[in-house]
Amino acid sequence: MMNLYNRYPVLDLHGFDRDYARIMINDFIMDCYQMRSEKAIIIHGIGSGILRKTTQEVLKKNRYVLDAKLDFFNPGETIVVLKEK
């Protein structure tokens, strides 16, 4: 099984509050889009779900995101599919 962390850019949101997470997610997605990455991984953890919910809300509004789904094998991370540049 291939390790996705070696292939795609990763943003780890552990320890961030929701406002800082919003900024970091948008900056990260824009950087990934500029680098022409086809996918990106955002680690938000499981916890109370605040960062997961924030991540999903931000990604739905981001113009560079084609799709975003929770990782089937790890619900503490979201796999983002980016639009082509």
Sequence and secondary structure as in RCSB ss.txt:
>XXXX:A:sequence
MMNLYNRYPVLDLHGFDRDYARIMINDFIMDCYQMRSEKAIIIHGIGSGILRKTTQEVLKKNRYVLDAKLDFFNP
GETIVVLKEK
>XXXX:A:secstr
   HHHHS EEE TT  HHHHHHHHHHHHHHHHHTT SEEEEE  STTSHHHHHHHHHHHH TTEEEEEE SS T
TEEEEEE   
